[in-house]
């Protein structure tokens, strides 16, 4: 970073911190904590400060030198990218700088960084779930969900599809987009909604009053996507956020590509993970998509389909082999764990 750019970045960060010297009302149900920020070793400058979360508020303390629950060694540009939504807080930044077992800090930190974010105005249920730590870290981050909302409304997308429902956070953003325009449909595929989430995602959607344009299929994505394609269905946007094993992500990619119209959008959650990076390489080599940097972050990659280019049969074969190997590995692991458990009981 040049000296001028560094000065501008420092001024921008100082300006943001000044806006948080008065407490932000978070309304969150999570724990109290103190998060101190110290410039990384290679940084030439940067303020010492802390985010103090207590009693439903969050506030900046300058030149903080007290005891903290955790210390972030930050780079100025990283924090500015968080503020500007070029980075996702609950993404690589969290993995690099924050305790992985403290996702319950998420609601307060998002409320602190994005206190007047428009996602809060879309639905009372959306606002409620993003204040409740029990939905974190599974739920789609609110700033990312709002990107999906904007993408749907600004491009007037009529049919949207999602692999993975879980607690329904991203689904509610799609449904809010369709409700705003009074048309459209959102389809979600998830075979584990009742088994793993006790139907909570469906309950929240029902409570939101946005379920009129919602279609839920409790099936595995491989079968569900295949059946939709056989039925001649076409979608304008597909959001992939299901099983994160490499073979599963590639299988979802092949399935949604068969449904997505040319000019439509493909959004990959967790594209910074190994499975997401593998999928992006496969897309570049075998499909005709272009990445849209303006819609993407370091966690979410949004692409636009330029034309139909069916994947080679060898790709499908590779996915099938990988899926088989994974099932064998998991079965072996299950048998070993069963034997160990049996021996411990003796």
C-alpha positions in Angstrom: 0.0 0.0 0.0 1.4 3.4 -1.0 1.9 6.0 1.8 -1.1 8.1 0.4 -3.3 5.0 0.2 -2.3 4.0 3.7 -3.1 7.4 5.1 -6.5 7.3 3.3 -7.2 3.8 4.7 -6.3 4.9 8.3 -8.5 7.9 8.0 -11.4 5.8 6.8 -11.0 3.4 9.7 -10.7 6.2 12.2 -13.9 7.7 10.7 -15.7 4.4 11.2 -14.5 4.0 14.8 -15.7 7.5 15.6 -19.3 6.5 14.6 -19.1 3.6 17.2 -18.0 5.7 20.2 -21.6 5.8 21.2 -23.1 2.4 22.1 -24.8 0.5 19.4 -28.0 -1.2 20.6 -27.6 -4.8 19.4 -30.6 -6.4 21.0 -28.7 -9.7 20.8 -29.3 -12.6 23.2 -25.6 -13.7 23.2 -22.9 -13.4 25.8 -20.9 -10.3 26.9 -17.4 -10.2 25.7 -14.5 -7.9 24.9 -12.6 -8.1 21.6 -9.4 -6.1 21.3 -7.8 -5.1 18.0 -4.1 -4.7 17.7 -2.3 -3.9 14.4 -0.5 -6.9 12.8 3.2 -6.9 13.0 3.7 -5.9 9.4 1.4 -2.9 9.7 3.1 0.5 10.0 0.3 2.0 11.9 -3.2 1.4 13.1 -5.3 2.3 16.1 -5.5 0.2 19.3 -9.2 -0.3 20.1 -11.7 -2.8 21.5 -15.3 -3.7 20.8 -17.0 -4.1 24.2 -20.2 -6.0 24.1 -22.3 -5.8 27.3 -26.0 -5.9 28.1 -27.3 -5.8 24.6 -25.0 -3.0 23.5 -21.6 -2.8 21.7 -19.2 0.2 21.8 -15.7 1.1 20.8 -13.1 1.8 23.4 -10.1 3.7 22.1 -6.5 2.9 23.1 -7.7 -0.2 24.9 -5.1 -1.9 27.0 -7.2 -3.9 29.5 -8.1 -7.6 29.6 -9.9 -9.0 26.6 -11.6 -12.3 25.8 -9.7 -12.4 22.5 -7.2 -10.2 20.6 -7.4 -9.7 16.8 -4.1 -8.8 15.1 -5.6 -7.0 12.2 -4.6 -5.2 9.0 -6.4 -2.0 8.2 -7.4 -3.0 4.8 -9.0 -6.2 6.2 -11.3 -4.3 8.5 -12.2 -1.7 5.8 -13.1 -4.6 3.5 -15.4 -6.0 6.3 -17.1 -2.6 6.7 -17.5 -2.3 2.9 -18.8 -5.9 2.6 -16.0 -7.1 0.3 -15.1 -9.6 3.0 -17.6 -11.6 5.1 -17.1 -11.5 8.8 -18.3 -15.1 9.2 -15.9 -16.4 6.6 -12.1 -16.5 6.2 -11.7 -13.5 8.5 -13.3 -15.4 11.4 -11.3 -18.5 10.6 -8.1 -16.4 10.7 -8.7 -14.1 13.6 -11.6 -15.3 15.9 -12.2 -18.4 18.0 -14.1 -21.0 16.0 -16.0 -22.1 19.0 -17.4 -18.6 19.7 -19.9 -18.3 16.8 -22.3 -16.9 19.5 -20.4 -13.7 19.2 -21.6 -13.4 15.7 -25.0 -11.7 16.3 -23.5 -8.8 18.3 -20.5 -8.3 15.9 -22.8 -8.1 12.8 -25.1 -5.7 14.7 -22.0 -3.6 15.6 -20.5 -3.4 12.1 -23.8 -3.1 10.2 -26.0 -1.3 12.7 -28.3 0.3 10.1 -28.1 -2.4 7.4 -31.3 -2.7 5.3 -31.6 -6.5 5.9 -33.1 -5.6 9.2 -36.1 -4.1 7.5 -37.1 -7.0 5.3 -38.9 -9.3 7.8 -39.3 -9.4 11.6 -38.4 -13.1 11.5 -35.2 -12.4 9.7 -34.3 -9.7 12.2 -35.1 -12.2 15.0 -33.0 -15.1 13.8 -29.9 -12.9 13.3 -30.1 -11.8 16.9 -30.3 -15.3 18.3 -26.9 -17.2 18.7 -28.5 -20.6 18.5 -28.8 -20.3 14.7 -25.1 -19.4 14.3 -22.8 -20.3 12.5 -25.1 -22.5 10.4 -27.2 -19.7 9.1 -26.2 -17.7 6.0 -24.6 -14.4 7.2 -27.1 -11.5 6.9 -25.0 -9.3 4.7 -24.5 -12.3 2.3 -28.3 -13.0 2.3 -29.0 -9.4 1.4 -26.7 -9.7 -1.6 -28.9 -12.6 -2.8 -32.0 -10.5 -2.1 -30.5 -7.6 -4.2 -29.4 -9.9 -7.0 -32.9 -11.3 -7.2 -34.7 -8.0 -7.2 -32.3 -5.9 -9.3 -32.2 -8.6 -12.1 -36.0 -9.4 -11.7 -35.3 -13.1 -11.3 -38.5 -15.1 -11.2 -37.4 -18.6 -10.3 -34.7 -19.2 -7.7 -33.5 -22.5 -6.3 -31.4 -23.4 -3.3 -29.5 -26.6 -2.3 -29.7 -26.8 1.5 -32.4 -25.2 3.7 -31.2 -25.6 7.3 -32.7 -22.7 9.4 -34.0 -21.0 6.3 -32.0 -17.7 6.5 -31.1 -17.5 2.8 -34.5 -18.8 1.8 -36.2 -15.9 3.7 -34.1 -13.4 1.7 -35.2 -15.0 -1.6 -38.8 -15.1 -0.4 -38.7 -11.4 0.7 -37.4 -10.6 -2.8 -40.3 -12.4 -4.5 -42.8 -10.9 -2.0 -41.6 -7.4 -2.8 -42.4 -7.8 -6.5 -45.5 -9.9 -6.0 -44.3 -12.7 -8.2 -41.7 -15.5 -8.4 -41.0 -18.9 -6.8 -38.3 -20.2 -4.6 -37.4 -24.0 -4.4 -35.3 -25.5 -1.6 -34.0 -29.0 -1.5 -33.0 -30.5 1.8 -33.5 -34.1 3.0 -32.3 -33.3 6.5 -34.7 -30.6 7.5 -36.6 -32.7 10.0 -33.8 -35.1 11.0 -31.1 -32.4 11.7 -33.1 -29.2 12.2 -36.4 -30.5 13.7 -38.3 -28.6 11.0 -37.1 -25.2 12.4 -36.4 -23.7 8.9 -39.9 -24.5 7.8 -41.4 -23.2 11.0 -39.6 -19.9 10.6 -40.7 -19.6 7.0 -44.3 -20.2 8.1 -44.0 -17.6 10.9 -42.6 -15.1 8.4 -45.8 -15.1 6.3 -43.6 -15.3 3.2 -44.3 -19.0 2.4 -46.8 -18.3 -0.4 -44.1 -18.5 -3.1 -42.1 -21.3 -1.5 -41.7 -24.9 -2.6 -39.9 -27.4 -0.4 -38.6 -30.7 -1.6 -37.3 -33.0 1.2 -35.0 -34.9 -1.1 -31.3 -35.3 -1.7 -30.0 -32.7 -4.1 -28.7 -35.3 -6.6 -32.2 -36.9 -7.0 -34.1 -33.6 -6.7 -32.1 -31.7 -9.3 -32.3 -34.6 -11.7 -36.1 -34.9 -11.3 -36.5 -31.1 -11.8 -34.5 -31.3 -15.0 -36.5 -34.3 -16.3 -39.6 -32.2 -15.6 -38.4 -29.5 -17.9 -37.9 -26.9 -15.1 -35.7 -23.9 -15.6 -34.4 -21.5 -13.0 -32.9 -18.0 -13.1 -30.6 -18.4 -10.0 -29.2 -21.4 -8.2 -27.7 -21.0 -4.7 -25.5 -24.0 -3.7 -25.1 -24.4 0.0 -25.5 -28.1 0.7 -23.1 -30.9 1.5 -19.5 -29.5 1.4 -17.7 -32.6 0.4 -15.9 -32.1 -2.9 -17.9 -34.8 -4.8 -21.2 -33.4 -3.4 -20.4 -29.9 -4.5 -19.4 -31.1 -8.0 -22.6 -33.2 -8.2 -24.7 -30.1 -7.2 -22.8 -28.1 -9.8 -23.7 -30.5 -12.6 -27.3 -30.7 -11.4 -28.0 -27.0 -11.2 -26.2 -26.3 -14.5 -28.8 -28.5 -16.2 -31.6 -26.3 -14.8 -30.0 -22.8 -15.1 -30.9 -20.8 -18.2 -28.1 -19.0 -20.2 -27.8 -15.5 -18.6 -28.9 -17.0 -15.2 -26.8 -16.8 -12.0 -25.0 -19.4 -9.9 -24.1 -18.5 -6.4 -21.6 -20.6 -4.4 -21.5 -20.3 -0.6 -18.3 -21.2 1.2 -16.3 -20.9 -2.1 -13.2 -20.3 0.0 -13.3 -23.9 1.2 -11.4 -26.7 -0.6 -14.7 -28.0 -2.1 -15.6 -24.6 -3.3 -12.2 -23.9 -4.9 -12.4 -27.3 -6.6 -15.8 -26.5 -8.0 -14.6 -23.1 -9.3 -11.7 -24.8 -11.1 -14.1 -27.3 -12.7 -16.4 -24.5 -13.8 -13.5 -22.7 -15.5 -12.3 -25.8 -17.3 -15.7 -27.4 -18.3 -18.5 -24.8 -18.3 -19.1 -21.3 -19.8 -19.5 -19.0 -16.8 -18.1 -15.6 -15.8 -17.4 -14.6 -12.2 -19.1 -11.3 -11.1 -16.7 -9.6 -8.7 -19.1 -6.9 -7.7 -21.5 -9.5 -6.3 -18.9 -11.8 -4.8 -17.0 -11.8 -1.5 -14.2 -13.9 0.0 -16.9 -16.4 1.0 -19.5 -16.1 -1.7 -18.8 -16.4 -5.4 -21.5 -15.3 -7.9 -21.2 -16.3 -11.6 -23.3 -15.7 -14.6 -23.9 -18.5 -17.2 -23.0 -17.3 -20.6 -24.0 -20.3 -22.7 -24.9 -24.0 -22.6 -21.9 -26.2 -22.4 -22.7 -29.6 -21.2 -19.9 -31.2 -19.0 -18.0 -34.1 -20.4 -19.0 -37.6 -19.4 -15.6 -38.0 -17.7 -16.5 -35.4 -15.2 -19.7 -37.2 -14.2 -17.6 -40.4 -14.0 -15.1 -38.7 -11.7 -17.9 -37.5 -9.4 -19.4 -41.0 -9.2 -16.0 -42.5 -8.3 -15.4 -39.9 -5.7 -18.8 -40.4 -4.2 -18.3 -44.2 -4.0 -14.9 -43.8 -2.4 -16.3 -41.4 0.2 -19.1 -43.8 1.1 -16.6 -46.7 1.5 -14.4 -44.5 3.7 -17.4 -43.4 5.9 -18.6 -47.0 6.2 -15.1 -48.2 7.3 -15.0 -45.4 9.8 -18.4 -46.4 11.1 -17.3 -50.0 11.5 -14.0 -49.0 13.3 -15.9 -46.7 15.7 -18.5 -49.5 16.4 -15.7 -52.0 17.2 -14.0 -49.5 19.5 -17.2 -48.8 21.3 -17.8 -52.5 21.7 -14.4 -53.0 23.1 -14.8 -50.2 25.6 -17.9 -51.7 27.0 -16.2 -55.0 27.7 
